[in-house]
């Protein structure tokens, strides 16, 4: 597949004597929201850390935008942005000051204008001059994602972007992510929330036992699920049921 923006082949990583990644393979296409779904400790963050050059793999290959993460880490960093599980804001600065600071650090022309357009885009105009430590969880996360867009990265990694958020804030973040993908940005999202993958992802990879055990669209994953029992109405399986069934199948082997 030549239009893969992210390509991962045989990725392995151990910590001390624990093998976390045992040969992970997947590809992400341009402009796609790709969800890496797995329970806690499945190796999702480790995968993202390797792809975003924060960590070196023990074995395997990974490229982002055609660049090798091991050999060309500086070039990879120029094309990506990473939003982790915890907001990377300076609480003492206002929302606008946070954005302007990042724009200056990234050498983006007209930092003030960039900040203003992002504040408008993320519905943060009213809170622009409020210190970031006064923001709600959803606002902090929106500001965090806004900061990650400065310099228009080709690829954005969102590592569990809605962990710890209330349902309302989670929906705010989901809407933001959908908008981003609509503008052609490639997004790799890690999540342990099945509903999040269901809401956002064009394709879903299930990471379990150190490997990607299946990849597909929600419809394709549903086909792997045993046929619905015909009761009064045919019930569509939820992603949670599919996830548990697929994992169960792998563990029986």
C-alpha positions in Angstrom: 0.0 0.0 0.0 1.8 3.0 -1.3 -0.4 5.7 0.3 0.4 4.6 3.9 1.5 7.6 5.9 2.4 5.3 8.9 3.9 1.9 8.3 4.8 -0.5 11.1 6.4 -3.9 10.6 7.4 -6.4 13.2 7.8 -3.8 16.0 9.2 -5.3 19.2 9.9 -3.8 22.6 10.8 -5.2 26.0 11.2 -3.5 29.3 13.6 -5.5 31.6 12.3 -9.0 31.0 8.7 -8.1 30.0 8.0 -8.3 26.3 5.4 -5.6 25.6 5.4 -5.5 21.8 5.9 -8.9 20.2 5.9 -8.0 16.5 3.3 -5.3 15.8 2.2 -4.6 12.2 -0.2 -2.1 10.8 -0.5 0.7 8.2 -2.4 4.0 8.4 -3.5 5.8 5.2 -3.5 9.5 4.5 -6.3 11.4 6.1 -7.6 8.5 8.1 -8.5 8.3 11.8 -6.9 5.0 12.8 -7.7 3.7 16.3 -5.3 1.5 18.2 -7.6 -0.2 20.6 -6.5 -2.3 23.6 -6.9 -2.7 27.3 -4.6 -1.1 29.8 -1.0 -2.2 29.4 -1.5 -3.6 25.9 1.4 -1.5 24.6 -0.6 1.3 22.9 1.5 4.1 24.5 4.7 2.2 23.8 3.8 2.0 20.1 3.0 5.7 20.0 6.3 6.6 21.8 8.3 4.6 19.2 6.4 6.2 16.3 6.9 9.7 17.8 10.6 9.1 18.3 10.4 9.2 22.2 11.6 5.6 22.4 13.6 3.2 20.3 12.2 -0.2 19.2 14.3 -3.3 20.0 13.4 -4.7 16.5 11.2 -4.0 13.5 10.7 -1.1 11.2 8.5 2.0 11.4 8.1 4.9 9.0 6.0 8.1 9.3 5.5 10.1 6.2 8.1 7.9 4.5 10.7 8.7 7.1 12.4 6.1 9.2 11.8 6.7 12.9 15.0 5.2 13.9 17.3 6.8 11.3 15.6 10.1 10.7 14.0 11.0 14.1 14.5 14.8 13.6 12.8 14.8 10.3 9.9 12.7 11.7 9.5 15.2 14.5 9.0 18.0 11.9 6.0 16.2 10.5 4.2 15.0 13.6 2.5 16.2 16.7 1.8 14.3 19.9 -1.0 14.9 22.5 -0.5 12.6 25.5 -2.9 11.5 28.2 -2.1 14.6 30.3 -2.6 18.1 29.1 0.8 19.8 28.4 -0.3 23.3 29.3 1.3 26.0 31.3 -1.4 26.7 33.9 0.0 30.1 34.7 -0.5 31.3 31.2 -3.8 32.2 29.5 -5.1 30.0 26.7 -4.0 32.6 24.1 -0.5 32.9 25.7 -0.1 29.1 25.6 -0.8 29.1 21.9 1.4 32.1 21.1 4.3 30.5 23.0 4.1 27.3 21.0 3.7 29.1 17.7 6.9 31.1 18.5 8.8 27.9 19.6 7.8 26.3 16.3 8.8 29.3 14.3 5.4 29.8 12.8 4.8 33.2 11.2 2.2 35.6 12.8 1.9 33.7 16.1 -0.9 36.0 17.4 -3.1 35.4 14.3 -2.5 31.6 14.5 -3.5 31.7 18.2 -6.7 33.7 17.4 -7.8 31.4 14.6 -7.3 28.3 16.8 -9.2 29.8 19.7 -12.1 30.5 17.4 -11.9 27.0 15.8 -11.9 25.3 19.2 -14.7 27.5 20.7 -12.2 28.9 23.2 -12.7 32.6 22.4 -14.5 33.4 25.7 -11.8 31.7 27.7 -8.8 33.1 25.7 -7.7 35.4 28.4 -8.4 33.1 31.3 -5.5 31.2 32.9 -5.3 27.6 31.7 -5.4 26.2 35.2 -9.0 27.6 35.5 -10.1 25.6 32.4 -12.4 22.6 32.7 -11.1 19.2 31.7 -12.7 19.4 28.2 -11.4 22.9 27.6 -7.8 21.9 28.7 -7.9 19.0 26.3 -9.3 21.2 23.4 -6.5 23.7 24.1 -4.0 20.9 24.2 -5.2 19.6 20.8 -5.2 23.2 19.4 -1.5 23.5 20.5 -0.7 20.2 18.7 -2.0 21.7 15.4 0.4 24.6 15.3 2.7 24.2 12.3 0.1 22.1 10.6 1.6 18.6 11.2 0.8 15.9 8.7 0.3 13.3 11.4 -1.2 13.7 14.8 -0.8 11.1 17.6 -3.6 11.3 20.2 -2.7 9.0 23.1 -5.9 8.3 25.0 -7.1 11.8 24.5 -10.3 11.6 26.6 -8.9 9.7 29.6 -10.4 11.2 32.8 -12.9 13.4 31.0 -16.6 13.5 31.8 -19.0 12.4 29.0 -19.8 16.0 27.9 -16.1 16.9 27.6 -15.4 13.6 25.8 -18.0 14.5 23.1 -16.4 17.9 22.7 -13.0 16.2 22.0 -14.6 13.7 19.6 -16.1 16.5 17.6 -12.8 18.3 17.4 -11.0 15.1 16.2 -13.7 14.5 13.5 -13.1 18.1 12.2 -9.4 17.6 12.1 -9.6 14.4 10.0 -12.0 16.2 7.7 -9.2 18.7 6.9 -6.9 15.9 5.7 -4.8 15.4 8.8 -3.8 11.7 9.5 -4.7 10.7 13.0 -3.5 7.8 15.0 -5.6 7.5 18.2 -5.0 5.1 21.0 -7.9 4.3 23.3 -9.3 1.8 25.7 -12.8 3.1 25.2 -14.6 1.0 22.7 -17.2 3.7 22.2 -14.5 6.1 21.3 -13.1 3.9 18.5 -16.6 3.2 17.3 -17.4 7.0 17.1 -14.2 8.2 15.5 -12.2 5.6 13.7 -12.2 4.8 10.0 -10.3 1.6 10.8 -9.6 -0.1 14.1 -6.6 -2.3 15.1 -7.0 -4.4 18.2 -3.7 -4.7 20.1 -3.7 -7.7 22.4 -0.9 -9.8 23.9 1.8 -7.7 22.2 0.4 -8.0 18.7 -2.2 -6.5 16.4 -4.7 -9.5 16.3 -7.0 -7.9 13.8 -7.5 -4.7 11.8 -10.6 -3.5 9.9 -13.5 -1.1 9.7 -16.2 -1.4 12.3 -18.3 -3.3 9.7 -15.5 -5.7 9.0 -15.0 -6.4 12.7 -18.7 -7.0 13.1 -18.5 -9.7 10.4 -16.0 -11.6 12.6 -18.5 -11.7 15.3 -20.8 -14.8 15.5 -24.1 -14.2 13.8 -26.8 -12.5 15.9 -29.3 -14.8 17.7 -32.7 -14.2 16.2 -34.9 -13.3 19.1 -37.7 -10.8 18.6 -35.3 -8.5 16.8 -31.8 -9.1 15.5 -29.5 -7.2 17.8 -26.4 -5.6 16.3 -23.3 -6.6 18.4 -21.6 -3.7 20.1 -17.9 -3.1 19.5 -17.4 -4.2 23.1 -18.9 -7.6 22.4 -16.9 -7.9 19.2 -13.7 -7.0 21.0 -14.2 -9.5 23.7 -15.2 -12.2 21.2 -12.1 -11.6 19.1 -9.8 -11.6 22.1 -11.5 -14.7 23.5 -10.9 -16.5 20.1 -7.2 -15.7 20.2 -6.8 -16.9 23.8 -8.6 -20.3 23.0 -6.0 -21.1 20.4 
